[in-house]
């Protein structure tokens, strides 16, 4: 069985709820407490989501 863990803190869904995300066709999980890292400090996840560091911010 493939254990699901948060890409940032590595906690499992046995410990905390996880949110499924996809990037470049791959599904990953992130917990709600680490979601701000994905939103505001994406570069910190560059080693776990290769290629994300080169994406320009979206225009709003």
Secondary structure, 3 states (H helix, E strand, C coil): CCCCEECCCCCECCCCCEEEEEECCEEEEEECCCHHHHHHCHHHHCCCCCCHHHCCCCCC
